[in-house]
Amino acid sequence: MPIGLRLCSGRMSRTSIELRHLRCFLAIAEEGNVTRAAARLHLTQPAVSRTLAALEKHLGTRLVDRSTHHLALTAEGRAFHDRAAAAVAAFDAALDPERLRRRPLRLGHAWSAFGPYTTPLLRRWQQEHPETPLELLRIDDRTAGLVRGEVDAALLRGPVEAPGLATEQLATEGRVAAVPTDSDLASRTSLTLADLADGTVVLNTVSGTTTLELWPPSRRPATTLTVANTDDWLTAIAAGRGVGVSSASTAAMHPHPGVAYRPLPDAPPVHVLLAWRDASPHPATELLVALAREIARES
């Protein structure tokens, strides 16, 4: 029977074989001699022989040919060697603290990252923590991929109610109206929520923070158009299909020739948060929180 099937056999507990059995087998394979393998592992020869025998019994096949003074792997042993070596290497790599610190820190965002602080954050991180790459990823999702495990931390706007997340408020941003550049609304220096309620409001229902709850019940927009991301939101507004509301960073991070942004002073501000999974944070999460907080306070 192939080794792979034996390893998955339900007749023998998988926990009966441990990492030490694989290390013992690899030492024998590389030394070609039980005595040298025992010395390398700081074990006695009988202990090495018993460990190898237990592994072979578990697999149901002979891994080492003992008929000669210089031990050689059987065909099954050669097939098993690469898999055993890969398993041991993966285990060692998982517990290597230096390698863990070098793992990229994936930072998600849904549309405007850290606004005007995005470039300072990326540059300061590269200067101060070059051993841990910071990868900025746009993911069209309310938590920018954080809940799904696609990123290690995320820059979010508005309230976050997903369980299991820790958050740090970094800043607040005013809201702006986004209107077609050729509309009457674009000719004004600022707008109010009531100014937008007479037309169609474009809502990004996947990753956006604007809902009809932003307007008072007596003055909510009569019609809405829903889209799934910022690009479609901008395209719809530029095409004259409606108007939108977003945070001030959107104006800086997403300029569009067909869209004019105007201040919306009567709308409540938006909180900018840094979020991460509380139970399993990336080792560099605390460093990221501290640097983001520092940059926001300096600006």
C-alpha angles and dihedrals in degrees: 000000000000116000092239091061093047091053090056096042115132092213093078129044115250089216092064088080119062137186091266090065090057093046090050093051092048092049091052091046093051098041097039089213134079093218094055091042090053092050091049091051094040091238135121120262093246090052091052092048092049092049092051091047091052091052092049091048091051092051093041093228141087112257100178129045106224097182094100133051090244104059117228132191120252120229088266090048092054090050091049095045097075092048093048092048091050092050093051092045091051091050093049092046092051091056096042105113093199092053090047091055091049093055108116116258106229112210116192130200134175101218121326105031109203093336113223090355094061098093095042089050094051094045096045091048092052091050097045102033108027091151091070116051114219111217117196111207128183110215121175098228134107091251095031092244095309098119091046091052095244092125137027097224136002141208105226138176129216128009118336115205101170111126121243096032128121117206139195120198109227106173147335127242131200119237126249134197118235113209136165111276092232095051127105089243091063090063092066125085095223138005141206132223089252090058089061098043096078094066139043116294118211112221127194098212096180105055105356128104101212118102134160088264087078089075124064113259092250095054107036120141114269096219136029137190117209125212134175105228146014095264093057090044091056093044093052093050094046089051090057095247093128147315131268146205125220143147122287093254090066090067091055099038099039111037113172128186091225097046129074120197120211130181116261102201098174093059118090116253124258122241117228112215138186109215134186139167106276097207099049113022123175110258090247096049095104090052091051093049092049094048095046090049091049094049092049092051094047094053 
